[in-house]
Every structure is written in structure tokens, then in C-alpha cells.
Amino acid sequence: MRRRHSVPREVTDSLALERHERILAAGSDVSGRWVVATNLAIHLPGESGAPHHRVPWEQVEHAEWDRDAELLRVTETAPLGEPQPTSTFRFEQPDVSLLGLIRERITASVVFEQRVALRGRRGIRVIARRAPGVGTALLWAVAFDEGIDPDDPEILAAAERALAAVRAEVEP
């Protein structure tokens, strides 16, 4: 992975950067595709030369680095009941600044999180995130524990009720 100053101009020119958005870190995977992190979003390369996909930090469910496989996995939030898009990138030598920045930006977007049990100790996490800046609206998401099937209509209904109850407590 390389720092901003070595990101090819054709990559920076192709990004849909918003006003006041700055590149903070970037890295090229083994296929030569660039993952670019800014103060407002992560820009993920599309498959087979497709343009970058901009994902605001508050819409990143989680990102994980698999040290053994040298893989970065980025999972996006999705409306309740829909599959969460996941992108995977293989890097030969990870840049700790990019990985650290991704973790810091995702964590900074979380405003509120509450765990709700649905079946025994398994359940969901109801999460409220906010975009960087003052006064932006909360974005709500639900993360299912492993072993909880989000396609089960009973589970989905329970998750919708839990989300509504938590939102009512936080946003009266």
C-alpha cells in the first residue's frame, strides 16, 4: 500500500470527491486496484476496471484485516433484511496507516450502540452512526450475531421491533 503522494493521478482524477473531501491514505492491492480513504469516505475499486464506489464512513458496517490471508474485507450497511455488500482486497504488504485510518473512521462514526437478545444470548446490535460534521442525521443499522438468520421472518420482525424501540428511546 502506498501513501497519498504516490496515488496515480488517473486514480485521484477518477474519484467522486465531495467538496472539502481530502485523501488521507491509500493502497494498491495485488491486482493494482486502489483503495482510497478520505476524511469523509472510503473509495473502493469496482470489479474489472469499473469506477470507484464511494462509501461514506457511516455506511461502513465493518472492515477487517485478515493477517494470514493478507485480505482486507469491507462490509457496507444495508437496509434491514437486505444482504450487506462486502468487498475483498488482497495486499502483499499492508500499510498500517491505511488500516488504522479505516478503523478510526468507522469507530468515530458510531454514536450509539445497543445489544438486543433475540434467541438466548444471540441477537442483534442496533447501531446509530453519524457522518463527520455537526448536525447531520443519524443513520440506523442492525448487525446480526453469527447464528442468527436475518432471512427468518420471525427474526426479521423481532429485529424491526427492536430497532423501532431503540430509535424511539434515542430520538424521541
C-alpha positions in Angstrom: 0.0 0.0 0.0 1.2 3.5 -0.7 0.5 6.9 0.7 -1.5 9.7 -1.0 1.5 11.3 -2.7 2.1 8.1 -4.8 -1.5 7.5 -5.8 -1.6 7.8 -9.6 -3.2 10.9 -11.0 -5.7 8.9 -13.1 -7.0 7.3 -9.8 -7.3 10.6 -8.0 -9.0 12.2 -11.0 -11.5 9.3 -11.3 -12.7 9.6 -7.7 -16.0 11.3 -7.0 -14.7 13.5 -4.2 -17.1 15.9 -2.4 -16.3 19.4 -1.5 -13.7 19.5 1.3 -13.0 15.8 0.9 -9.3 15.0 1.2 -7.3 11.8 0.6 -5.7 10.7 3.8 -4.4 7.2 2.9 -4.5 4.8 0.0 -3.2 1.4 -1.1 -2.9 -0.7 -4.2 -3.9 -4.3 -4.0 -2.1 -7.1 -5.8 -4.3 -6.5 -8.8 -3.3 -2.9 -9.0 -6.7 -1.7 -7.8 -6.6 1.3 -5.4 -8.5 1.5 -2.0 -8.6 5.2 -1.1 -9.5 6.6 2.3 -10.6 10.2 2.8 -11.8 12.2 5.7 -15.4 11.5 4.6 -15.5 8.1 2.9 -13.7 5.1 1.7 -13.5 4.7 -2.1 -13.5 1.1 -3.2 -12.5 0.0 -6.7 -15.1 -1.7 -8.8 -14.6 -5.0 -10.5 -12.9 -5.3 -13.8 -12.0 -1.6 -14.2 -15.4 -0.3 -13.0 -15.2 3.1 -11.4 -14.6 3.5 -7.6 -17.6 3.1 -5.3 -17.8 5.8 -2.6 -18.9 4.6 0.8 -19.3 7.2 3.5 -17.8 6.1 6.8 -21.2 6.0 8.5 -22.3 3.4 5.9 -19.4 1.0 6.6 -20.6 -1.8 8.8 -17.1 -3.0 9.5 -13.8 -3.6 8.0 -11.4 -6.4 8.9 -7.8 -7.2 8.1 -7.1 -11.0 7.8 -3.3 -11.0 8.5 -2.8 -14.6 7.5 -4.6 -14.3 4.1 -3.5 -10.7 3.7 -7.1 -9.7 2.9 -9.0 -6.5 3.6 -12.8 -7.1 3.8 -15.1 -4.1 3.8 -18.8 -4.7 4.6 -21.3 -2.0 4.0 -24.6 -1.3 5.8 -27.8 -2.3 4.1 -31.5 -1.8 4.8 -32.8 -4.3 7.3 -33.5 -7.6 5.6 -31.2 -7.0 2.6 -27.7 -8.5 2.2 -24.8 -6.4 3.1 -22.3 -5.8 0.3 -18.8 -7.0 1.0 -15.7 -6.1 -1.0 -12.4 -8.0 -0.6 -8.9 -6.9 -1.5 -5.6 -8.8 -1.2 -2.5 -6.8 -0.3 1.1 -8.1 -0.2 2.3 -5.6 2.4 -0.4 -3.6 4.3 0.2 0.0 5.1 -0.6 0.3 8.8 -1.7 3.9 8.3 -4.5 2.9 5.9 -5.7 0.1 8.1 -5.5 2.3 11.2 -7.4 5.1 9.5 -10.1 2.8 8.3 -10.6 1.5 11.9 -10.5 5.1 13.4 -13.0 6.5 10.9 -15.5 3.6 11.3 -15.3 3.8 15.1 -15.7 7.6 15.0 -18.9 7.3 13.1 -20.7 5.3 15.8 -22.8 7.5 18.1 -24.8 4.8 19.8 -24.9 1.0 20.0 -27.2 -1.3 22.0 -27.3 -5.0 22.1 -30.7 -6.8 22.0 -31.0 -10.5 22.7 -33.4 -12.3 20.3 -32.7 -16.0 20.9 -31.0 -16.9 24.2 -27.7 -14.9 24.2 -27.7 -14.4 20.4 -29.3 -11.4 18.9 -28.5 -8.1 17.2 -26.7 -4.8 17.7 -28.7 -1.7 16.9 -26.2 0.9 15.8 -26.6 4.7 15.1 -24.0 6.3 13.1 -23.4 9.9 12.0 -21.4 11.4 9.2 -18.5 13.7 10.1 -19.7 17.2 10.9 -22.2 18.8 13.2 -25.9 18.3 13.0 -26.1 15.5 10.5 -28.9 13.0 10.8 -28.3 9.6 12.4 -28.1 6.5 10.1 -29.5 3.4 11.8 -28.3 -0.1 11.2 -28.8 -3.6 12.6 -26.0 -6.1 12.9 -26.9 -9.8 13.4 -24.9 -12.1 15.6 -23.4 -15.2 14.0 -26.0 -17.9 14.1 -29.0 -15.5 13.8 -30.6 -15.9 10.4 -31.7 -12.5 9.1 -33.8 -14.2 6.4 -36.0 -15.8 9.1 -39.3 -13.8 9.0 -39.7 -14.1 12.8 -36.1 -12.9 13.4 -36.6 -10.0 10.9 -39.8 -8.9 12.6 -38.2 -9.0 16.1 -35.2 -7.0 14.7 -37.6 -4.4 13.2 -39.4 -4.1 16.6 -36.1 -3.8 18.5 -34.8 -1.1 16.0 -38.0 0.9 16.4 -37.9 0.6 20.2 -34.3 1.7 20.4 -34.8 4.6 18.0 -37.8 5.8 20.0 -35.6 5.9 23.1 -32.7 7.7 21.4 -34.7 10.0 19.0 -37.9 10.9 21.0 
